[in-house]
Amino acid sequence: MSRDISLLVQNSLGDGVIYPFFAVEMLFDGEQVLRLWTGQGTLNYNSFDWYGTGQLLAFDAVEETSEIAAKGATITLSGVPSEVISLALSEPYQGRKANIYFGLHVEGEDDSTSLTQIFSGYMDQMNIEEGAEASTITLTIENKLIDLEKPRTARFTSTYQKTLFPDDKGLEFVEDLQTKEIVWGRTVE
């Protein structure tokens, strides 16, 4: 998949001081959103605060293929205090949206930052390894194409049709056809 490179990235590639980084955005229930980046401190981008994790946030390689295939991604957050583990265990996360970005921060007259989305999917499994003082959380994110593998169950019954279209009577007699004897052709005399 080709990606558009922002004008900021194109213009800053020749500059002397650029800082590449990765960021992750996890959207939980309601308006709860966790935004982390691999730098230090808090990064303000598009009126959102992204919290710096430094070397504590790691990403496995994000794969792309020319085929239609659901390749996932894995992120690891290490050095997590024990208090945060209880939050991770109590918050429903499966099936919630997560995005991974590649970012570029340019230092100069006008400090500027650019983010390009490189992966989007749904949070799947969270593995927690607890330590005495800090723990490690590994989160796998499934590609959105995983939806293509889910079975779609639909029944040709009047009840199912009315869940979609309450006033539709088009399948009202389908159930009676199962036991109906149909005589085909003429009877032989």
ABEGO torsion letter per residue (X at the ends): XBBBBBAAAAAAAABABBBBBBBBBBBBBEABBBBBBABBEBBBBGGBBBBBAEAABBBBBBBBBABBBBBBBBBBBBGBBAAAAAAAAABBABGBBBBBBBBBBBBEABBBBBBBBABBBBBABBBBBBBAABBBBBBBBBBAAAAAABBBBBBBBAAAAAAABAABAAAAAAAAAAABBBBBEBBBX
